């Protein structure tokens, strides 16, 4: 917790009345049949008092932090709380900069992805005029199905921050309302830095052939381009990696340059390996052996569901 000098000077001491009101509000959020004893009024009040008057955290933030703390202590999900936080109202996606804040957004469903777990009903990318964010709709919420390309008002959704990136969660407190019309979604590219383990390399990695027709560059399947048919392909190197630290799954693409750097192999060396083995898949297999299961610091741009890797280095 850091105290900000400027706000410390300006901060007004939070009164006992406000503290006790906030304390009651917090305790009321927890269900009666809690597994374990709720903290005492004094304990909660003293926690809030310390955060606000000693560390100069604004009362609203202190309240959120306290709820989050006790939620962790009792192993509760937000859905288990009796009274979720008040929605901050209509916001744009680009303005979202707080963890676990309830907000309303009007967005277009830009992309739907395949859920990676049964607990996730729908996952993908939403967008508005200000930007794009990932969203997750939990199965438990039993909410209506969102259609790709359609516009919705999503009310009482909760924000989440992870490694500096924000996303939106739809749970049983959330509402979905279809909206007529379209949204001109801002095509933004977000630069990120992650520190994550690589858990898989997907097929179609390693030594591939691309269509040489104009600027097609499609990856050939069995020597065929989906657009131009049988062509004499050009060799290229790439890695389609999956990073997963148990909380977030990030699909990533290493282009030739990034692949050469992380694997310590040049395109020509990869071609030689494949020629020796009379099989291009040896390159993919070697990459899997060398790279999967290790931690990386990765820098790149998020485009749609993919992180396009600029730089990556192994660590740990
Ligand atoms: Zn082609």
Boltz pocket constraint, residues with backbone or C-beta under 6 A from the ligand:
constraints:
  - pocket:
      binder: B
      contacts: [[A, 211], [A, 212], [A, 213], [A, 216], [A, 217], [A, 218], [A, 225], [A, 226], [A, 227], [A, 228], [A, 229]]
      max_distance: 6.0
